[in-house]
């Protein structure tokens, strides 16, 4: 559990998917490429070794070619309810040091509540930058999991 400090953030979103589907979307490279970056960026590379002690790599690029690469190690995998992993940036201009991300997938009447906690930032400025990034990612995650509307038959 985290304390309310300027070096930690907690965000949540209800997605219209069951826990298994939400967990898979968070951990499968093909799905990660669809949502796991803020607006204005695209995921060029996603690698996942979904084992405790295994790592991941997520390379995001903007239209000008500026790259942001997140890397880390999985510390806890409790499918489909909880995922804990470290987070850091490869590029020196984004480095804040290793932080910790916990994602909980909780059953909800409308699908799954995703609770994201990211802690261990060295300063409030780094926390705020990540609030903006994660908020955008969670919006894309929600859209990624939104059910596709079925065509409605219209009698002529």
C-alpha positions as CSV (number, residue, x, y, z in Angstrom):
1,X,0.0,0.0,0.0
2,X,1.3,3.4,-0.8
3,X,1.1,6.6,1.3
4,X,-0.3,9.7,-0.3
5,X,3.0,11.3,-1.2
6,X,4.2,13.4,-4.1
7,X,6.4,10.5,-5.2
8,X,3.5,8.0,-5.9
9,X,0.4,8.0,-8.0
10,X,-2.7,5.9,-8.1
11,X,-5.1,5.8,-11.1
12,X,-8.1,3.6,-11.8
13,X,-10.4,2.9,-14.8
14,X,-13.2,0.5,-15.3
15,X,-12.9,-1.4,-18.6
16,X,-15.6,-3.4,-20.3
17,X,-13.8,-6.7,-20.2
18,X,-13.4,-9.6,-17.8
19,X,-10.2,-9.9,-15.7
20,X,-8.6,-12.5,-18.0
21,X,-9.1,-10.3,-21.1
22,X,-7.8,-7.2,-19.3
23,X,-4.8,-9.0,-17.9
24,X,-4.0,-10.4,-21.4
25,X,-4.2,-6.9,-22.9
26,X,-1.8,-5.7,-20.4
27,X,0.8,-8.5,-20.9
28,X,0.6,-9.7,-24.5
29,X,3.0,-7.8,-26.9
30,X,0.6,-7.5,-29.8
31,X,-2.0,-6.0,-27.6
32,X,0.5,-3.8,-25.7
33,X,1.4,-2.2,-29.1
34,X,-2.2,-1.0,-29.4
35,X,-2.5,1.1,-26.3
36,X,0.6,1.3,-24.1
37,X,1.8,4.8,-24.9
38,X,0.4,8.3,-24.5
39,X,-1.3,10.0,-27.3
40,X,1.1,11.3,-29.9
41,X,3.4,8.3,-29.5
42,X,3.3,4.8,-31.1
43,X,4.7,1.6,-29.7
44,X,7.4,0.3,-32.1
45,X,8.6,-2.6,-30.0
46,X,7.2,-4.6,-27.1
47,X,8.9,-7.6,-25.6
48,X,7.6,-9.5,-22.7
49,X,9.0,-12.4,-20.7
50,X,6.0,-12.9,-18.4
51,X,7.7,-14.8,-15.6
52,X,8.8,-13.6,-12.2
53,X,12.3,-12.3,-12.8
54,X,11.6,-11.9,-16.5
55,X,11.8,-8.6,-18.2
56,X,9.9,-6.4,-20.6
57,X,10.9,-3.7,-23.0
58,X,8.5,-1.1,-24.5
59,X,9.8,1.4,-27.1
60,X,7.6,4.4,-27.9
61,X,8.4,6.8,-30.7
62,X,6.8,10.1,-31.7
63,X,6.4,11.5,-35.3
64,X,9.8,13.3,-35.1
65,X,11.6,10.0,-34.2
66,X,12.1,10.8,-30.5
67,X,12.2,7.5,-28.6
68,X,11.2,6.6,-25.1
69,X,12.1,3.1,-24.0
70,X,10.6,1.7,-20.7
71,X,12.2,-1.4,-19.3
72,X,11.8,-3.5,-16.1
73,X,11.5,-6.8,-14.4
74,X,8.4,-8.7,-13.3
75,X,8.3,-9.1,-9.5
76,X,4.9,-10.6,-9.0
77,X,2.4,-12.3,-11.4
78,X,-0.9,-13.4,-10.0
79,X,-3.0,-14.0,-13.0
80,X,-5.6,-12.5,-13.5
81,X,-5.7,-10.3,-10.5
82,X,-2.3,-8.6,-10.0
83,X,0.9,-7.7,-11.7
84,X,3.9,-6.0,-10.1
85,X,7.0,-4.9,-12.1
86,X,9.8,-2.4,-12.0
87,X,9.9,0.6,-14.4
88,X,12.7,2.7,-15.7
89,X,13.7,4.5,-18.9
90,X,16.7,3.6,-21.0
91,X,17.2,7.1,-22.3
92,X,19.2,9.4,-20.1
93,X,16.9,12.4,-20.7
94,X,14.0,10.5,-19.1
95,X,15.7,8.5,-16.4
96,X,14.2,8.9,-12.9
97,X,15.6,5.7,-11.5
98,X,13.9,2.4,-10.9
99,X,10.3,2.7,-9.8
100,X,7.6,0.2,-9.0
101,X,4.3,-0.4,-10.9
102,X,1.4,-2.4,-9.4
103,X,-1.6,-3.2,-11.5
104,X,-4.7,-4.8,-10.0
105,X,-7.5,-6.2,-12.0
106,X,-10.6,-6.3,-9.8
107,X,-14.0,-7.7,-10.8
108,X,-16.6,-5.0,-11.3
109,X,-20.3,-5.0,-12.3
110,X,-19.4,-3.3,-15.6
111,X,-16.3,-5.4,-16.3
112,X,-12.9,-5.0,-14.6
113,X,-11.6,-2.2,-12.5
114,X,-8.0,-1.6,-13.3
115,X,-6.1,0.1,-10.4
116,X,-2.6,1.3,-11.3
117,X,-0.1,2.3,-8.6
118,X,3.3,3.7,-9.6
119,X,5.6,4.6,-6.8
120,X,9.2,5.5,-5.9
121,X,9.6,8.6,-8.0
122,X,12.5,10.9,-6.8
123,X,10.4,14.1,-7.1
124,X,6.9,15.4,-7.6
125,X,7.7,16.6,-11.1
126,X,8.5,13.1,-12.2
127,X,5.3,11.9,-10.6
128,X,3.2,14.5,-12.4
129,X,4.7,13.7,-15.8
130,X,3.8,10.0,-15.2
131,X,0.3,10.9,-14.2
132,X,-0.2,12.5,-17.5
133,X,1.3,9.6,-19.4
134,X,-0.5,6.9,-17.5
135,X,-3.8,8.8,-17.8
136,X,-3.5,8.8,-21.6
137,X,-2.5,5.2,-21.6
138,X,-5.4,4.1,-19.5
139,X,-7.8,6.0,-21.8
140,X,-6.3,4.1,-24.8
141,X,-6.5,0.8,-22.8
142,X,-10.2,1.4,-22.1
143,X,-10.9,2.1,-25.8
144,X,-8.8,-0.9,-26.8
145,X,-11.1,-3.1,-24.7
146,X,-14.3,-1.4,-25.6
147,X,-16.7,-3.9,-27.2
148,X,-17.3,-3.3,-30.9
149,X,-20.8,-2.2,-31.6
150,X,-22.9,-4.6,-33.5
151,X,-24.6,-3.4,-36.6
152,X,-28.3,-2.6,-36.0
153,X,-30.7,-4.0,-38.5
154,X,-33.1,-1.4,-39.8
155,X,-36.4,-2.4,-41.5
156,X,-37.0,-0.4,-44.6
